[in-house]
Amino acid sequence: MSERRTVALVTLGCARNEVDSEELAGRLAADGWELVEEAADADVAVVNTCGFVEAAKKDSVDALLEANDLKDHGRTQAVVAVGCMAERYGKELAEALPEADGVLGFDDYVHISDRLRTILSGGVHASHTPRDRRKLLPISPAERQEAAEVALPGHAQAEAAPAPEDLPEGVAPASGPRAPLRRRLGTSPVASVKLASGCDRRCSFCAIPSFRGSFISRRPSDVLGETRWLAEQGVKEIMLVSENNTSYGKDLGDIRLLETLLPELAAVDGIERIRVSYLQPAEMRPGLIDVLTSTEKVAPYFDLSFQHSAPAVLRAMRRFGDTDRFLELLDRIRAKAPQAGVRSNFIVGFPGETEADLAELERFLGEARLDAIGVFGYSDEDGTEAATYEDKVDPDEVAERLAHISRLAEELTAQRAEERLGEVVEVLVEEIGGSYAEDDTEADTDAGGRDGIEAGEGGGSVVGRGAHQAPETDGQTMLTLSGAGPRPAVGDLVTAKVVAAEGVDLVAEVLPRGEPARAGACSEEAAR
């Protein structure tokens, strides 16, 4: 470029989108763009949209409109949509939302710099006509790794540098894993790493496979290389993400590849915790449970996609399982790791769902002791099988069921948090606000055992997450200090004892260094 241009990336949606944004940032930085945090300070605002459900799509449109308003007030000259909604709707979105100066699909990512330059100079980039991306890869998973190049956001690696021509005789060029084509957009001690893209499941309510494509794994060497790079950037915890982590390796000839990879990732210098998300209950195998519950530095954390527990509803969703099978799975997990964290999402008001089905879901939730629960009311999604079902639940009834199950979920997760009183937890410090206080005889202590920890009450705050708490979704742990000793810093992993709960959030007292962490202690045991 003749002059240096600035760009800001605004990311909506899930952790997979965050990885995609950092890949785009890496591509743009490599081509000379200056990355800035605020859209108002950028020549181009790139909005990485979410296209999963109606609420997410509305948020994405709102973000695009908000960025467009900046063109009247500041430096911003162009607003560009990328991400899932842009890929899913392409030309249709461009026509419906003229405020976006460009709508770019996944195939445009490798050319992102050229695309932005064209748009910024007043040119027009014709948006794509969406296609079913499942058809871009062979049906057989074993043939996908050797298939023609297909755009897979979050998988990009930088090209290896050419070997110098003047190497001494007998000296070969250095070899090794390629660097990730990625630029961090924040300073959090936590970062996500993609294991795979796409999904081969055919859930009747989900459109994601149509615009994310069929399942394809990243090679272990690339995942390891990216993890090492992140550790060099100061990352302490990595979260492995994809549409379905339990399928990792099936297209590489080894469905148990995740069990092999996890210990290797945990051995990376600087990484203190590995977390695996997006697990399918029907694909959970004993060996994977063993690795997740017994490998040092791997969090015993289970993000299980239950969606419902009534057999009839699950079959209509084209899913497997039922209440009793799901409870048996949780029992197997907790037999190996009593403190294991478990979260899940559920859809209520699915076509054909009866009052008896809802009662069955309530039975499961009441017995499952989940740490975090997401509840969504069903709505038709374009291009899904469920959208064609006739036995729809009235929207007002869906709203009532959503409110009811949401209230129940809030009560049950608060009860689960209370069960953790007395547990010893490992907390990764993520935020320090104000000047936090130590215990002293004059500190005001309420019935919950808290003393001067909350921001705005004079004490500041130290906030992090235990092994059972994933970023953004599962609550957090607020820390208090007792006695003299080094104060935690962002990125520290500290041992603390849970002394109170506030909804899904915990309050924990940092233990002196050297005091043994009874990680397996339960609240009943601690009370004795």
QUIRA-V99322 format. One line per field, one symbol per residue. ss: DSSP state (H for helix, E for strand, L for the rest). Layout:
ss=???
This chain:
ss=LLLLLEEEEEELLLHHHHHHHHHHHHHHHHLLLEELLLHHHLLEEEEEELLLLHHHHHHHHHHHHHHHHHHHLLLLLEEEEEEHHHHHHLHHHHHHLLLLLEELLHHHHHHHHHHHHHHHLLLLLLLLLLLLHHHHLLLLHHHLLLLLLLLLLLLLELLLLLLLLLLLLLLLLLLLLLLELLLLLLLLLEEEEELEELLLLLLLLLLHHHHHLLLEELLHHHHHHHHHHHHHLLLLEEEEELLLHHHLLHHHLLLLHHHHHHHHHHLLLLLLEEEELLELHHHLLHHHHHHHHHLLLELLEEEELLELLLHHHHHHLLLLLLHHHHHHHHHHHHHHLLLLEEEEEEEELLLLLLHHHHHHHHHHHHHHLLLEEEEEELLLLLLLLHHHLLLLLLHHHHHHHHHHHHHHHHHHHHHHHHHLLLLEEEEEEEEEELLLLELLLLLLELLLLLELLLLLLLLLEEEEELLLLLLLLLLLEEEEELLLLLLLLLLLEEEEEEEEEELLEEEEEELLLLLLLLLLLLHHHHHL
